[in-house]
């Protein structure tokens, strides 16, 4: 069984966002709605696609996560970078305000 969350980019500013438990969007991976198994993953992707049609998010898709200490952490390096922000300047993105560690958690 795989564990997944839905991610995309907010339309008005391009920020990486995650579908949360309330059906809204969060900038923090740690607040993402977690789906265990293919059926649950398909359901949260359908919900995200409805939000896409409402012009709130661009191109939502599922990503693999692992659960550590009860919180999701992106499995792939690409998604870990998206969760934390740019890697070239530590004064930009989530690492600038101290939330990068939470994004990687």
Phi, psi and omega in degrees: 000139179253150177251131185222160170225167177254135176232164177188196177234138178294135186295317188283339180222358176079003182296140175293131180225162182228138175296130181256177185299330181278358182088005176263202183232144178229150175278353185251125177301326182296344179259007184290148174285127186261135178242124175258114178098162186294320182295314179295322179295317179298322180294315181290330176292320176301316178299315179297321180293329174297320178294325178298318180295334177277007176061048176247334185220149180252128170051060177293145178208162180275143173231153176279137176228160169243148180262121177232125182055035177081003183237146179285145174227132180300136179282319185273151178299319180304312183287330175295320177293317178300322181291327185268333183110185185299151182260355186269335181221119182285352178270003179241159175074196185292333179292336180291328181256012175085008182264000180299318179299320177293325180293327180277343184293000000 
